[in-house]
Amino acid sequence: RHPGAISTYAYTANVPDDRGKLYSSILSMIQFMAPWLSAFYFTGLAVMLLRLSAGVLHLSSLRRKGLSQPEIAVYELLTTLKDRMRLSRGVQLFVSAKAQVPMVAGILRPVILMPAAVMTHLSMEQVETILLHELAHIKRYDHLLNILHTLIETILFFNPFLWIISSVTRREMEHCCDDIVLSHSKEPIFYASALAVLAQNPVTVSAFTVAASGQSNYLFNRIKRIMEMKKNPFSYSRMAAAIIMITV
């Protein structure tokens, strides 16, 4: 070795690799839990499918039994409101002895069902606002969106965030229809009073229908919103922002 030369030594560090053990433990845990998770999912799916079947049977019963033709004045009012809303699709209207709240039922051929008991407690101005609300659902294809929600909830029932999103979506769906009603009516008091009549007998409706009412506390919040709301023009910027948020 020459004087002043620099010696170079190589050291091999023996560092234990724990990542393989971590992956193995995670894989073992997944293999252990997989049968239990599968059993939980398929049990829950079976329950949700029973709920779905009950909704289909209820919808079929509503559309086949206890139906009668409305008065000529109500039918003419429906035709006038369709022209006012520029709704060209065919919409049937029946008075139902089985329905407890006004609702839209059906998929390809939506039908508006007006409860016979409710019709006796509503003035013609109030009936007009309720019909506007149901026609707004049909114009927006909310009855189809509601069925899509129900199918997704059936498959992904275990996801709590899905139920939160569905609840918010259905609430905003009703708010949009409320806004359409107010844009086509002169006095919001008629619509608010009609919803107040429906709130006296809150019921649970089928998952396959879109109804004008809902839970009592939510319905009263809608009434409060209707009476305090200022009519704002449609904003494409807000619509674009909402679409971006939903996409994200």
C-alpha positions in Angstrom: 0.0 0.0 0.0 1.4 3.3 -1.0 1.7 6.0 1.6 -1.3 8.4 1.5 -3.5 6.1 -0.5 -7.1 5.9 0.5 -8.5 2.5 1.3 -12.1 1.7 0.3 -14.2 -0.8 2.2 -17.5 -2.1 1.2 -20.1 -2.9 3.9 -23.2 -4.9 3.3 -26.0 -3.9 5.6 -28.2 -6.7 6.7 -31.5 -4.9 7.0 -34.5 -7.2 7.7 -37.4 -6.7 5.2 -40.7 -6.7 7.1 -42.8 -5.8 4.1 -43.2 -9.5 3.1 -44.4 -10.4 6.6 -46.9 -7.4 6.5 -48.3 -8.5 3.2 -48.6 -12.1 4.4 -50.4 -11.1 7.5 -52.8 -8.9 5.5 -53.4 -11.7 3.0 -54.1 -14.1 5.8 -56.5 -11.8 7.5 -58.4 -11.2 4.2 -58.6 -15.0 3.6 -59.9 -15.5 7.1 -62.6 -12.7 6.9 -63.6 -13.3 3.2 -66.2 -16.1 4.0 -67.8 -14.0 6.8 -67.9 -10.9 4.6 -69.4 -12.9 1.8 -72.0 -14.3 4.1 -72.8 -10.8 5.4 -73.1 -9.3 1.9 -75.3 -12.1 0.4 -77.6 -12.1 3.5 -78.0 -8.3 3.2 -78.5 -8.6 -0.5 -81.2 -11.1 0.0 -83.0 -8.8 2.4 -82.7 -5.9 0.0 -84.0 -8.0 -2.8 -87.0 -8.9 -0.7 -87.5 -5.1 -0.1 -87.2 -4.6 -3.9 -89.8 -7.3 -4.6 -92.2 -5.8 -2.1 -91.9 -2.4 -3.8 -92.6 -4.0 -7.2 -95.7 -5.8 -5.9 -96.9 -2.6 -4.2 -96.4 -0.6 -7.4 -98.3 -3.2 -9.4 -101.1 -3.2 -6.9 -101.4 0.6 -7.0 -101.6 0.6 -10.8 -104.2 -2.1 -11.1 -106.6 -1.8 -8.2 -108.9 0.9 -6.8 -108.6 3.3 -9.7 -111.2 5.7 -11.0 -111.4 8.5 -13.6 -111.0 12.1 -12.2 -113.6 14.8 -12.7 -113.7 16.5 -16.1 -112.5 19.7 -14.5 -109.4 18.0 -13.0 -108.6 16.2 -16.3 -108.9 19.5 -18.2 -106.6 21.2 -15.6 -104.0 18.5 -16.2 -104.1 19.1 -19.9 -103.7 22.9 -19.4 -100.8 22.4 -17.0 -99.0 20.0 -19.5 -99.3 22.7 -22.2 -98.0 25.3 -19.7 -95.0 23.2 -18.9 -94.5 22.2 -22.5 -94.7 18.5 -21.6 -95.5 16.5 -24.8 -95.4 13.0 -23.3 -98.6 11.2 -22.5 -99.5 11.3 -18.8 -102.4 9.4 -17.3 -104.2 10.7 -14.2 -106.3 8.5 -11.9 -108.0 8.9 -8.5 -106.8 6.0 -6.3 -108.6 4.5 -3.4 -105.3 2.8 -2.2 -102.8 5.6 -2.6 -102.4 7.7 0.5 -100.4 10.6 -1.0 -100.2 12.0 -4.6 -97.4 10.2 -6.5 -96.0 9.3 -9.9 -95.9 5.5 -10.5 -94.5 3.6 -13.4 -91.5 3.5 -15.6 -92.1 3.9 -19.4 -95.7 5.1 -19.0 -95.8 7.2 -15.8 -99.2 7.6 -14.1 -100.2 10.2 -11.6 -102.2 8.8 -8.7 -104.3 11.3 -6.6 -105.7 9.8 -3.4 -109.5 10.0 -3.2 -109.4 11.0 0.5 -106.9 13.9 -0.2 -108.9 15.2 -3.2 -111.9 16.0 -0.9 -109.7 18.2 1.3 -108.0 20.2 -1.4 -109.3 23.2 -3.3 -108.8 23.4 -7.1 -105.9 25.8 -6.6 -104.2 23.3 -4.3 -104.9 20.5 -6.7 -103.2 22.5 -9.4 -100.0 22.9 -7.4 -99.9 19.2 -6.6 -100.4 18.3 -10.3 -97.6 20.7 -11.2 -95.3 19.0 -8.7 -96.0 15.6 -10.1 -95.7 16.8 -13.7 -92.3 18.3 -12.8 -91.2 14.9 -11.6 -92.2 13.4 -15.0 -90.6 16.2 -17.0 -87.3 15.7 -15.1 -87.5 11.9 -15.4 -87.3 11.7 -11.6 -89.3 8.5 -11.6 -86.6 6.8 -13.6 -83.8 8.3 -11.4 -85.6 7.1 -8.3 -85.7 3.5 -9.7 -82.0 3.8 -10.5 -81.3 4.9 -6.9 -83.3 2.0 -5.5 -81.3 -0.5 -7.6 -77.9 1.0 -6.6 -79.0 1.0 -2.9 -79.9 -2.7 -3.3 -76.5 -3.7 -4.6 -74.4 -1.3 -2.5 -76.5 -1.4 0.7 -73.4 -1.7 2.9 -72.0 1.7 1.9 -73.2 4.4 4.4 -72.0 7.2 2.1 -74.3 5.9 -0.6 -77.3 6.3 1.7 -76.2 9.8 2.6 -75.9 10.7 -1.1 -79.2 9.2 -1.9 -80.9 11.1 0.9 -79.4 14.4 -0.3 -80.3 13.6 -3.9 -83.9 12.9 -3.2 -84.2 16.0 -1.0 -82.8 18.2 -3.8 -85.1 16.4 -6.3 -88.1 17.6 -4.3 -86.6 21.1 -4.0 -86.2 21.3 -7.8 -89.8 20.3 -8.3 -90.9 22.8 -5.7 -89.1 25.5 -7.6 -90.8 24.5 -10.8 -94.2 24.6 -9.1 -93.5 28.1 -7.8 -92.3 29.3 -11.3 -95.7 28.2 -12.8 -98.0 29.4 -10.0 -99.0 32.8 -8.8 -99.3 32.4 -5.1 -97.0 30.0 -3.0 -99.5 29.9 -0.2 -101.7 27.5 -2.2 -98.8 25.1 -2.6 -97.7 25.4 1.0 -101.2 24.8 2.3 -101.6 21.8 0.0 -98.4 20.3 1.5 -99.6 21.1 4.9 -102.7 19.0 4.2 -100.5 16.1 3.1 -98.4 16.5 6.2 -101.3 15.7 8.5 -101.2 12.0 7.5 -97.5 11.1 6.8 -97.0 7.7 5.3 -94.2 5.6 3.9 -94.4 5.3 0.1 -93.0 2.7 -2.2 -89.3 3.0 -3.2 -90.5 2.8 -6.8 -92.7 5.9 -6.6 -92.0 9.6 -6.3 -94.5 11.3 -4.0 -95.3 14.9 -3.2 -95.0 14.3 0.5 -92.4 12.7 2.9 -91.6 12.6 6.5 -93.3 15.2 8.6 -90.3 17.2 9.7 -88.8 17.2 6.2 -92.2 18.3 4.7 -92.5 21.2 7.2 -89.0 22.3 6.2 -90.1 22.3 2.6 -93.1 24.4 3.5 -90.9 26.9 5.3 -88.5 27.0 2.4 -91.4 27.6 -0.1 -92.8 30.5 2.0 -89.3 32.1 2.4 -87.9 31.4 -1.0 -87.2 34.1 -3.5 -87.6 33.2 -7.1 -84.1 33.2 -8.7 -83.4 32.9 -12.4 -81.9 29.7 -13.7 -78.1 29.9 -13.6 -76.0 27.8 -16.0 -72.9 28.5 -13.9 -74.5 27.0 -10.8 -75.6 24.0 -12.9 -72.1 23.6 -14.2 -70.6 23.8 -10.7 -73.1 21.2 -9.5 -72.2 18.8 -12.3 -68.5 19.2 -11.5 -69.1 18.5 -7.8 -71.2 15.4 -8.6 -68.5 14.1 -11.0 -65.7 14.6 -8.5 
